[in-house]
Structures are given as C-alpha cells and as structure tokens.
Amino acid sequence: MLYLTRRETFNAAHKLHVPDWSDEENLRVFGKCSNRNWHGHNYQLYVTVAGEPDPITGFVMDAKALSVIVKREIVDQVDHSNFNIDVKWMPKGLQPTTENIVRIFWQRIETQINEQGAKLYSIRLQETENIYAEYYGPAGRP
C-alpha cells in the first residue's frame, strides 16, 4: 500500500463559545478562542489517499484530480470565511474546533476520492504551528 498526500492552504475565522455559559466560563475553557470578535488562522490541510499505483501511470491517484476535489469541496468554500456563520455545510451548534472541522471535511470528500479509485486514508488539519488534528475516518487508523 502506498500513500499520496496533497497539501492545500486557506485562511478562516471561528469562535469557540457555549451560549449558555458566562463570558468568564467561555474564557476559562476556550481562552482567546472565545474572543467575541472571532479570530482567524492560516490553516494547512493535508489529505492523504492510499492505494496501489496504476501499472501504467504509476499514480495512486492523479494529484491534480485530488487537488481539484479538495479545492472545490473544501478550500474554495472556507477560504476567507467564518466557520461559525459563513460555511453552510457546517452543522449549526457544532463547535468549530480543529477536531470537528476535520471530521466534516472527511464527510465532504470521501466518496469522491473513492470514486477516483483511491481510498481516503487521513486528513490532517493544522491550525497553528503547534496544533493539528488528524482523522482516519470513522473506523480509525487501519
């Protein structure tokens, strides 16, 4: 089994906040991420697919096709947007944490990746140089 990873970047804002909590409680739990005026990140998105290379092309999946799917289904819709209010397919009431966002991204592209003959292996969303979430799908890491 071989793995191919495509990296894309985007900028987006979000706020972590529980409406039923006081500002003090939100600040205690979420820190600066609960800023009432939102805050943003320069995200890095890594999408890894798995499979055996085609005997003729040598591709696990055409990297350009992978980029098109990721840009169309994710990047073009979240870049310079606010996860809390602008991204129509983000479930209302779901905290837009890196952990939750990466799971939603998986749901958006898994079928399209599989239709290309590869298997979506993992999605890594890097929020800062020190924080990222990595998801291997509902079944976990194979």
N, C-alpha and C positions, 0 to 999 in steps of 0.2 A: 504494500500500500504506500502510495506517495501522497504528499500534501503540497498544495499550492496556496499561497497567501497573497491577497491583494490588499493594499493599504489605501485608504481614502481619508480625507480630512474635511472637517466642517466646523463652523462656529455656531453655537447655540446657547440660549439662556434657559434658566429654570429657577425654581424656588422650591425648597422643601419646607412644608408648612402643614400643620394639622389645624384646621379652622377652629376646632373645639378647645384648643389649648390656648393659654395666655401667650403673649409675646415672650415673656420670660421663659416659659417652658419650651417653646419652639427654639429660642436661642440656646437654651441649655442642651437640648437634644441635637439640633441641626447646626448650631454655630452660625457662621457667616452665610451658610447656605439658606438660612431663613430670612435673609435680607428682604424687607418689604418691597424694595425696588428691583428685585431679581438680581441675578449675577450670571456671568457667562463663562464659557470655556472654549478653548481651541481643542476640539476633540480629534483623536486619531482612531480610526476604525480599521480593524484587521479582520478580514473574512477569509477563513481557511476552508478549502474544499479538499476532499480525499478521493482517491480512485487509482486505477491503473492507467498509465499513459496509453493513448491510442497508438497502435503499432505503426501507423503512417505519419501522423502529425507529431507524435511524442508528447502531446498535451494530456494532462489530467482533465483540464477544461481550458478552453480558449480564454486567456487572461483578459482579452478585450471584451468578450461576452460577459465575463464575471463583473468587470468594471461597469458595463452598461446596466446590468441588473442592480448593482449596489447603488449607483448614482441615481437611476430612475426611481427606485423604490424607497430609498432612504435619503441619500445626501441632498438631492435636489429639493426634497420636501422638508428637510430640517435645517438646512444651512441658513444662518442668519434669522432663525426663528426662535420662538419661545416654546419649549416643550409643554408648559402648563396651559397655554392658550392658543397657539397657532397650529399645532400639529393635530389635524383632525382625527387621525387614527390612533392617537394616544388615549387610552381609556381614561375617562373623567374620574377623578378621585384617586387615581394611582399615583403614588409619589414618584416623580421623575428622577429617581436615583439611577446611577450608572447600572446597577444590578437589574432594575426593572426595564430600563431602556434597552439593554442588550437582549433581553428575552423577547421584547416586542419586535426588535429588528429581525430576530431569528424567524418569527412567525411570518414576517413580510416577504422573506426571500427563500425560505427553504424549498418550497415546491418548484420555484423557477430554477433554482440551482440543480435540483434533482432531474428536472426535465432536460437539462443540458448533458446528462449522463454522468455527472459527478455527484458526490454526496457532501452536503454541508457538514463540516466537521466541527468547526468552532467559530465563534465571533468574540473578538476582544475589543472592548471599547475603553480607550484610555482617556480619562477626564483631565488629569494633570500628569506631570512627570512622575508623581508618586502614587497615583491611584488609578487602577483599572479594574474592570470586571471581565471575566471570561466565561462564556457559556458554551456548553457542549450539547445542548438540546435537552429535551425532556427526559431522555434515558440516561443522561450523564455521559461522562467520557467513556468511549469504548475501550 
